[in-house]
Amino acid sequence: MTVSRTVELEGHIIDSGTMGHCFGVVMDMGGEFEVEEFEVGRHKHAETYCRMRVLAETESDLRAILHELNQQGATVADPRDATLEAAPEDGVVPVDFYSTTNHPTFVRVDGEWVEVEDVEMDCALVVEKNADDERPRVYTKVLNAIEGDDLVVTGETGIRVEPPERPRNGSGSFGFMQGGVSSERPSASLIEEIADEMREVRENDGNVLVVCGPAIVHSGGRDALAELVRGGYIDALSAGNGFAVHDLERDLYGTSLGVDTESLEHPRKGHKHHIYTISEIARLGGIEEAVDEGVVDDGVMYECVRNDVPYVLAGSIRDDGPLPDTITDSIEAQNAIREQAQEADIVLMLATLLHSVAVGNCLPSTTKTVCVDINPATVTQLLDRGSAQAIGMVTDIGTFIPMLAEELLE
């Protein structure tokens, strides 16, 4: 005995590989499929439609297959409204809650499709029905923010996911976003495209978020990044305590991790400079106060203060100090990063594995993302964590940022 359900796929599902991937999912999970209707788009911008019946031996097997197809953009034909169940208590979701992807998502409520607000992976979907017959809201919530009696979407019924498709042309800004990771690509041409995209974002009053690691300071990219902030090409900065400490240390002592970044010499007591820096900034009350007092007068953090560029410094258990500006409550830090991520139109992740993954987890799949690191594993891990929209450059960050600044500020 078998059970079945009919699903539909629509869009550029052939050249993007979506249709073939869905066929493979069904077979790999022990099911079968029968194509009932198939209409091929006849030109580059025409969409293809596929209707197929999915068969499995048990209802449980069928639900598992439908879940995987849903993540690829397949929608159950003749959909019903989403199933809603009240959260039993604060911080607890129903057992069969729907765990989100980072793709644009729609939920069927009272017979109509409602777009999900603030799309983010690994969250629950909460439906808020308003009085006076107003359109309901559907939005994501991290599990620790769930409140008792929140209406949470459960199961797979009434949910439509729309993964981004391959661009319809192979040229133009970010036509390379499907390119994965390579150290063999021509860096200059990629940097030119990134610069073009940043110009377009700036011209349209968009938002560029930069995610920074301490290697920017160690490798000599600090001054160029400060120039980009001063030039108005960076709208927000996300980093850890370490990046800010070493940026400030470079200004106060001319060193980074105790090493003179120009002569590469190790001055006496240089290994203590970072902790001296933290102490001095704490004595003054914080980074902004240090800038106002004239103690700090150069660098990335200085330019952020002077140009009203907001920054989030998220702490960790590894931090020395930390700086007074560093958010030490992990939930508070996550929420601050989440707010930055939802506002960003393009994100540059520069030489920081852990912070890149943290920010990437909060990004919708429609946000253009560039990850630059000398270690290809950094970019690969970001992709493996679900940030499939990220393109990667394997290169020295101390070379990349000056080249980008030269392209933008010439």
C-alpha positions as CSV (number, residue, x, y, z in Angstrom):
1,M,0.0,0.0,0.0
2,T,1.3,3.5,-0.9
3,V,0.3,7.0,-0.1
4,S,0.7,10.0,-2.4
5,R,0.5,13.7,-2.7
6,T,0.7,16.0,-5.7
7,V,3.2,18.9,-5.8
8,E,3.9,21.7,-8.2
9,L,7.2,23.4,-9.3
10,E,7.2,26.6,-11.2
11,G,9.9,29.0,-12.4
12,H,13.3,28.5,-14.1
13,I,13.5,25.1,-12.7
14,I,15.4,23.4,-15.5
15,D,18.5,25.6,-15.9
16,S,18.7,26.2,-12.2
17,G,18.8,22.4,-11.6
18,T,15.8,22.6,-9.2
19,M,13.7,20.1,-11.1
20,G,16.4,17.5,-11.3
21,H,17.3,18.0,-7.7
22,C,13.7,17.4,-6.7
23,F,13.5,14.2,-8.7
24,G,16.7,13.0,-7.0
25,V,15.4,13.8,-3.5
26,V,12.3,11.7,-4.1
27,M,14.3,8.7,-5.3
28,D,17.1,9.0,-2.7
29,M,14.5,9.0,0.1
30,G,12.9,5.8,-1.2
31,G,9.9,7.3,-2.9
32,E,8.6,7.4,-6.5
33,F,7.2,10.2,-8.7
34,E,5.0,10.5,-11.7
35,V,5.1,13.6,-13.8
36,E,1.4,14.5,-14.5
37,E,2.0,17.8,-16.4
38,F,5.1,19.5,-17.8
39,E,5.2,22.8,-19.6
40,V,8.6,24.0,-20.7
41,G,9.4,27.7,-21.0
42,R,10.1,28.5,-24.6
43,H,12.5,31.5,-24.2
44,K,15.0,32.8,-21.6
45,H,12.5,34.6,-19.5
46,A,9.6,32.1,-19.7
47,E,9.0,29.9,-16.7
48,T,8.6,26.2,-16.7
49,Y,5.8,24.3,-14.8
50,C,5.9,20.8,-13.5
51,R,3.2,18.9,-11.7
52,M,4.1,15.6,-10.2
53,R,2.6,13.0,-7.9
54,V,4.9,11.8,-5.1
55,L,4.4,8.3,-3.8
56,A,5.8,6.7,-0.6
57,E,5.2,3.5,1.4
58,T,4.0,5.3,4.6
59,E,2.6,8.6,5.6
60,S,5.7,9.3,7.7
61,D,7.9,8.7,4.7
62,L,5.8,10.9,2.5
63,R,5.9,13.8,5.0
64,A,9.7,13.5,5.1
65,I,9.9,13.7,1.3
66,L,7.5,16.6,1.1
67,H,9.6,18.5,3.7
68,E,12.7,18.2,1.6
69,L,10.8,19.2,-1.6
70,N,9.3,22.2,0.2
71,Q,12.9,23.4,1.0
72,Q,13.5,23.4,-2.8
73,G,10.5,25.4,-3.6
74,A,7.9,22.7,-4.4
75,T,4.4,23.5,-3.2
76,V,1.6,21.0,-2.5
77,A,-1.1,21.3,-5.1
78,D,-4.5,22.5,-3.8
79,P,-2.9,23.7,-0.6
80,R,-4.7,24.0,2.7
81,D,-4.1,26.7,5.3
82,A,-1.1,26.3,7.5
83,T,-1.6,24.4,10.8
84,L,-1.2,26.6,13.8
85,E,-0.6,25.5,17.4
86,A,-0.2,27.7,20.4
87,A,3.2,27.6,22.1
88,P,2.8,25.8,25.5
89,E,5.0,28.2,27.4
90,D,7.7,30.9,27.0
91,G,10.7,29.6,25.1
92,V,9.0,26.3,24.1
93,V,7.6,25.5,20.6
94,P,5.1,22.8,19.7
95,V,6.8,19.4,18.9
96,D,6.2,19.5,15.1
97,F,7.0,23.2,14.6
98,Y,8.2,24.3,11.1
99,S,11.9,25.2,11.1
100,T,12.6,28.0,8.6
101,T,15.1,28.3,5.8
102,N,16.6,31.6,4.9
103,H,14.7,31.8,1.6
104,P,11.7,34.0,0.9
105,T,8.7,32.1,2.4
106,F,4.9,32.5,2.3
107,V,2.3,31.0,4.7
108,R,-1.3,30.4,3.8
109,V,-3.6,31.9,6.4
110,D,-7.3,32.2,6.0
111,G,-7.1,31.3,2.4
112,E,-4.4,33.8,1.3
113,W,-0.7,33.6,1.0
114,V,1.1,36.0,3.5
115,E,4.8,36.8,3.0
116,V,7.0,36.0,6.0
117,E,8.7,39.1,7.6
118,D,12.4,39.1,8.6
119,V,13.3,35.8,7.0
120,E,16.0,33.9,8.9
121,M,17.1,30.3,9.0
122,D,16.5,28.0,12.0
123,C,13.6,29.9,13.5
124,A,9.9,29.3,14.2
125,L,7.1,31.0,12.2
126,V,4.6,32.9,14.3
127,V,1.2,34.1,13.0
128,E,-0.4,37.2,14.4
129,K,-4.1,37.6,13.6
130,N,-5.3,41.2,13.9
131,A,-8.7,42.5,14.9
132,D,-11.0,44.3,12.4
133,D,-10.3,41.8,9.6
134,E,-6.8,43.2,9.0
135,R,-4.4,41.1,7.1
136,P,-2.5,38.7,9.4
137,R,1.2,39.0,10.0
138,V,3.7,36.1,9.8
139,Y,7.2,36.6,11.0
140,T,10.2,34.6,12.3
141,K,11.1,34.2,15.9
142,V,14.1,32.5,17.4
143,L,13.2,29.8,19.9
144,N,14.2,31.6,23.0
145,A,12.0,34.5,22.1
146,I,8.8,32.4,21.8
147,E,6.1,33.5,24.2
148,G,3.4,31.3,25.6
149,D,0.3,31.2,23.4
150,D,2.2,32.5,20.3
151,L,0.5,30.9,17.3
152,V,3.3,28.7,15.8
153,V,3.2,27.1,12.3
154,T,3.5,23.3,12.5
155,G,4.0,20.7,9.8
156,E,4.5,21.4,6.1
157,T,1.0,22.3,5.0
158,G,0.3,25.8,3.7
159,I,4.0,26.8,3.4
160,R,5.7,27.9,0.2
161,V,9.4,28.5,-0.1
162,E,11.0,30.4,-3.0
163,P,14.7,29.7,-3.3
164,P,16.6,32.3,-5.4
165,E,17.2,31.1,-8.9
166,R,20.2,31.6,-11.1
167,P,20.4,35.0,-12.6
168,R,18.9,35.2,-16.1
169,N,22.0,36.6,-17.6
170,G,25.6,35.7,-17.0
171,S,26.9,39.3,-16.8
172,G,26.4,42.4,-14.7
173,S,26.7,42.9,-11.0
174,F,26.7,39.7,-9.1
175,G,26.1,37.5,-12.1
176,F,28.8,35.4,-10.5
177,M,26.9,34.6,-7.3
178,Q,26.5,30.9,-8.2
179,G,30.2,30.5,-8.6
180,G,31.2,29.0,-5.2
181,V,34.7,29.2,-3.9
182,S,37.9,29.5,-5.9
183,S,41.4,30.9,-5.5
184,E,41.9,30.8,-9.3
185,R,39.5,33.5,-10.2
186,P,40.8,36.9,-11.4
187,S,40.6,38.9,-8.1
188,A,40.7,42.3,-9.9
189,S,37.5,41.6,-11.9
190,L,35.6,40.3,-8.9
191,I,36.7,43.3,-6.9
192,E,35.4,45.6,-9.7
193,E,32.0,43.9,-9.6
194,I,31.8,44.2,-5.8
195,A,32.7,47.9,-6.1
196,D,30.0,48.4,-8.7
197,E,27.5,46.7,-6.4
198,M,28.5,48.9,-3.5
199,R,28.2,52.0,-5.6
200,E,24.7,51.0,-6.7
201,V,23.7,50.3,-3.1
202,R,25.0,53.7,-2.0
203,E,23.2,55.5,-4.9
204,N,19.9,53.8,-3.9
205,D,20.4,54.7,-0.1
206,G,20.9,51.0,0.6
207,N,23.0,49.5,3.4
208,V,26.4,47.9,3.3
209,L,27.4,45.8,6.3
210,V,31.0,44.9,6.9
211,V,31.9,42.0,9.2
212,C,35.5,42.4,10.4
213,G,38.2,40.1,11.9
214,P,41.4,41.1,13.6
215,A,43.5,39.9,10.7
216,I,42.4,43.1,8.9
217,V,44.6,45.0,11.3
218,H,47.4,42.5,11.4
219,S,47.7,42.3,7.6
220,G,47.6,46.0,6.9
221,G,44.1,46.4,5.6
222,R,43.0,48.7,8.5
223,D,43.8,52.1,6.9
224,A,42.0,51.2,3.6
225,L,38.9,50.1,5.5
226,A,38.9,53.3,7.5
227,E,39.0,55.2,4.2
228,L,35.9,53.3,3.0
229,V,34.1,54.2,6.3
230,R,35.1,57.9,5.9
231,G,34.1,57.8,2.2
232,G,30.5,56.7,3.1
233,Y,30.7,53.2,1.6
234,I,30.2,51.4,4.9
235,D,26.9,51.8,6.7
236,A,27.3,49.4,9.6
237,L,30.1,47.3,11.2
238,S,29.9,44.0,13.0
239,A,32.9,42.6,14.8
240,G,34.1,41.0,17.9
241,N,36.0,42.5,20.8
242,G,39.4,41.5,19.2
243,F,39.0,43.6,16.1
244,A,38.2,46.8,18.0
245,V,41.0,46.2,20.5
246,H,43.7,45.7,17.8
247,D,42.4,48.6,15.7
248,L,42.6,50.9,18.8
249,E,46.0,49.4,19.8
250,R,47.3,50.3,16.4
251,D,46.3,53.9,17.0
252,L,47.6,54.1,20.6
253,Y,50.8,52.1,20.3
254,G,51.5,51.5,16.5
255,T,51.3,47.8,17.1
256,S,48.8,45.0,16.5
257,L,49.1,42.0,18.9
258,G,52.3,43.7,20.0
259,V,53.9,43.7,16.6
260,D,54.8,47.0,14.8
261,T,52.7,46.6,11.6
262,E,55.2,48.6,9.5
263,S,58.6,47.5,10.8
264,L,57.4,44.1,12.0
265,E,59.5,44.6,15.1
266,H,58.5,43.5,18.6
267,P,58.8,46.5,20.9
268,R,59.5,46.1,24.5
269,K,56.3,45.2,26.4
270,G,54.5,45.0,23.0
271,H,52.8,41.8,24.1
272,K,51.0,43.9,26.8
273,H,49.8,46.6,24.4
274,H,46.3,45.1,23.8
275,I,45.5,44.8,27.5
276,Y,46.9,48.4,28.1
277,T,44.6,49.5,25.3
278,I,41.5,47.9,26.9
279,S,42.4,49.5,30.2
280,E,42.8,53.0,28.7
281,I,39.5,52.8,26.8
282,A,37.7,51.6,29.9
283,R,39.3,54.4,32.0
284,L,37.8,56.9,29.5
285,G,34.4,55.2,29.5
286,G,34.3,53.7,26.0
287,I,35.4,54.1,22.4
288,E,33.2,57.2,21.7
289,E,34.5,58.9,24.8
290,A,38.1,58.1,23.8
291,V,37.5,59.7,20.4
292,D,35.9,62.8,21.9
293,E,38.8,63.2,24.3
294,G,41.2,63.1,21.4
295,V,43.0,60.0,22.7
296,V,41.9,58.0,19.7
297,D,42.3,59.9,16.4
298,D,42.8,57.4,13.7
299,G,41.5,54.0,12.5
300,V,38.3,52.1,11.7
301,M,36.6,52.6,15.1
302,Y,37.5,56.3,15.0
303,E,35.9,56.8,11.6
304,C,32.8,54.9,12.7
305,V,32.4,57.3,15.6
306,R,33.1,60.4,13.6
307,N,30.8,59.4,10.7
308,D,27.9,58.0,12.8
309,V,28.4,54.5,11.5
310,P,26.8,52.1,14.0
311,Y,28.8,49.1,15.2
312,V,28.1,46.0,17.1
313,L,30.9,44.3,19.0
314,A,29.8,40.9,20.1
315,G,31.8,39.3,22.9
316,S,32.9,35.8,23.5
317,I,34.4,33.6,26.3
318,R,37.8,34.2,24.7
319,D,37.8,38.0,25.2
320,D,40.4,39.9,27.2
321,G,38.8,42.8,29.1
322,P,36.5,43.2,27.2
323,L,36.0,46.8,26.0
324,P,33.1,48.7,27.6
325,D,31.4,48.8,24.2
326,T,31.5,45.0,23.8
327,I,28.1,43.2,24.3
328,T,28.8,40.3,26.7
329,D,25.3,38.9,26.9
330,S,25.1,36.5,23.9
331,I,21.4,36.8,23.4
332,E,21.6,40.6,23.4
333,A,24.5,40.3,20.9
334,Q,22.5,38.0,18.7
335,N,19.6,40.4,18.6
336,A,21.8,43.3,17.8
337,I,23.5,41.3,14.9
338,R,20.1,40.2,13.7
339,E,18.9,43.8,13.4
340,Q,22.0,44.7,11.4
341,A,21.6,41.7,9.1
342,Q,17.9,42.4,8.3
343,E,18.8,46.0,7.2
344,A,21.7,45.0,5.0
345,D,21.6,44.9,1.2
346,I,25.1,43.6,0.8
347,V,27.5,42.1,3.4
348,L,31.3,41.9,3.2
349,M,32.7,39.2,5.5
350,L,36.3,39.9,5.9
351,A,38.7,37.4,7.5
352,T,36.6,36.1,10.3
353,L,35.2,32.6,10.4
354,L,33.1,32.6,13.6
355,H,31.6,36.0,13.1
356,S,30.9,35.4,9.4
357,V,28.9,32.2,10.4
358,A,27.0,34.1,13.1
359,V,26.0,36.9,10.8
360,G,25.3,34.5,7.9
361,N,22.8,32.6,10.0
362,C,20.8,35.8,10.3
363,L,20.8,36.8,6.6
364,P,18.0,36.1,4.1
365,S,19.2,34.2,1.1
366,T,18.4,37.3,-1.1
367,T,21.1,39.4,0.6
368,K,24.2,39.6,-1.5
369,T,27.2,38.3,0.5
370,V,30.9,38.3,-0.1
371,C,33.3,36.3,2.1
372,V,37.0,37.0,1.8
373,D,39.6,34.9,3.6
374,I,43.1,33.4,3.0
375,N,41.7,30.1,4.3
376,P,39.2,28.5,1.8
377,A,37.7,26.4,4.7
378,T,36.2,29.7,6.1
379,V,34.1,30.2,3.0
380,T,33.3,26.5,2.6
381,Q,32.0,26.4,6.2
382,L,29.8,29.4,5.6
383,L,28.3,27.7,2.6
384,D,27.8,24.5,4.5
385,R,26.0,26.3,7.2
386,G,23.3,27.4,4.7
387,S,24.5,30.7,3.4
388,A,24.4,29.4,-0.2
389,Q,24.1,33.0,-1.6
390,A,27.7,33.8,-0.5
391,I,30.5,34.1,-3.0
392,G,34.0,33.5,-1.8
393,M,37.4,35.0,-2.5
394,V,40.4,33.1,-1.3
395,T,43.0,35.9,-1.0
396,D,45.0,38.0,1.5
397,I,42.7,40.4,3.2
398,G,45.5,43.0,3.4
399,T,45.5,43.0,-0.4
400,F,41.8,42.8,-1.0
401,I,40.7,45.9,1.1
402,P,43.2,48.3,-0.4
403,M,42.3,47.1,-3.9
404,L,38.6,47.6,-3.2
405,A,39.2,51.1,-1.7
406,E,41.3,52.1,-4.7
407,E,38.4,51.0,-7.0
408,L,35.8,52.9,-5.0
409,L,37.8,56.0,-4.1
410,E,39.8,56.7,-7.2
